[in-house]
């Protein structure tokens, strides 16, 4: 019995590994189609320093909540999107660079102000995401200048924010979620570099 369980676990692990290695393109957004990180990548990255722990905890929460967010949930998605953008503000404040980078703290405060309404418009959400993208690009240029992949992820995030159609009806929830996923990828890369 124990041997059978080990074989099943080994086969399942090999299947997951093979499928995981074969996927290189960004997954599409939709119900049940993707799980961006689900926290597993953060749990296995290096050994974080004391200053990285609050950043990692906030990023882990952001990732877990983002993995359940889908554009077709409509009003439920709107509330979840607002929460995710507010989590970006928390992450900006908890980044180790925040003590040295006033832009990160200022961006966090502006994001909160932008998301103040209970149901912010897509335009307000886009402006808040643009604030986050700008602050993260500045942090990437200053603190991660020797890590070109951080800047590349930052450009992807900024590009996704630019692509959000704030005038579209129904609201461009998929575009907003795409930007949130791109932010997660950039932040995860920053965290991984910090934990080296």
Number of C-alpha atoms within 10 A of each C-alpha: 6 7 8 9 10 11 12 12 12 12 12 12 12 12 12 12 11 11 10 10 9 9 9 7 6 11 12 10 19 15 14 10 11 16 18 20 18 18 20 12 13 19 12 9 16 13 13 16 11 9 13 18 17 16 20 23 16 19 25 22 15 25 26 16 18 22 18 16 24 22 21 13 13 13 11 12 18 23 13 19 25 22 16 20 24 22 21 27 25 21 26 27 24 22 26 19 18 17 12 11 18 13 21 26 22 16 24 26 17 17 25 18 13 21 19 13 11 9 14 16 17 22 16 18 23 24 19 26 28 21 24 27 26 19 22 27 22 17 24 22 16 12 14 17 12 11 14 12 15 25 22 14 23 26 19 18 28 22 15 23 27 17 15 22 17 20 11 10 7 8 18 17 23 19 21 26 24 21 25 22 23 24 25 22 20 24 23 23 19 22 22 19 15 18 16 10
